[in-house]
Amino acid sequence: MHRTTGTRAVRRLVLGGASLALAATMVACGSDDSGGDDTTAAGTSTAEKSADPTDFCEASVDLEAAFAMGPAVDDAAPPEDQQAALEEFSATVEPLLGEVEDAAPEEISGTVTDATGIVREALSGGDPSTLEGPEFQQADDDIDEYMLAECGYEQLEATGVDYEYEGIPETVPAGVVAVTFTNAGTETHELGIVRINDDVTQPVEELLTLPEEEVFSKVTFTGISFAEPGETDTTFLRMEKGRYGAACFIPQGSLAEVQGAGPPHFTLGMFTEFAAE
């Protein structure tokens, strides 16, 4: 139940927390008809946008879902294929980045501008490793914090240890859920979440044994979070009613940029099933 989507950094760009979605939204910013000069109208519009982040929050979640799979290229693909995938992805993302910069609430507009600039640099230069740098990571954390405080979404706090998940309940409320994943283990872990199709009755444990193409005909990818030991990542997922599975596919022994040689963590017990109701 795993599909490679390009380099780890690009996958984090698309699948990680709030700033990875970068909140593309179509907030109307025109002046009202009650009079006043342009400066006053602009000030009112900014204040209103700052006071009500609903559109910002909802569009952030929609964009994160829309771009969940990112560039469809395998890590083992030739460099020219990976570069072409990045360029195609960049062309798709660019107008959304512009909307983000125009619509970002005043409190975080500077942070969003910093983040979008780094994204453009990473994609145009074909080097998404810059998205793992401290400046982007700080922007990611800041926008996550803003959305957790201002969006009012249901929050789920999950913990990964070697090798199981803790804190994931049997059910969560349907709708947008802010999933905060903390890695309390000694290796890199991920929380990959799929919605199991309504006509599928097999448990997650059985689905994990199936060939990739077969399992992806039975599930719908929802989102993913990565975290190194001691770190936390938040992602905002729109969860319809139904059954969900979560699993970690990272090989045993992985840490930071070093890929382990052991079996995937889910084979050691790092998977679970829950429902949205």
Secondary structure, 3 states (H helix, E strand, C coil): CCCCCCCHHHHHHHHCCHHHHCCCCCCCCCCCCCCCCHHHHHHHHHHHHHHCCHHHHHHHHHHHHHCCCCCCCCCCCCHHHHHHHHHHHHHHHHHHHHHHHHHCCHHHHHHHHHHHHHHHHHHHCCCHHHHHCHHHHHHHHHHHHHHHHHCCCEEEEEEEECCEEECCCCEECCEEEEEEEEECCCCCEEEEEEEECCCCCCCHHHHCCCCHHHHCCCEEEEEEEEECCCCEEEEEEEECCEEEEEECCCECCCECCECCCCCEHHHHCCEEEEEEC
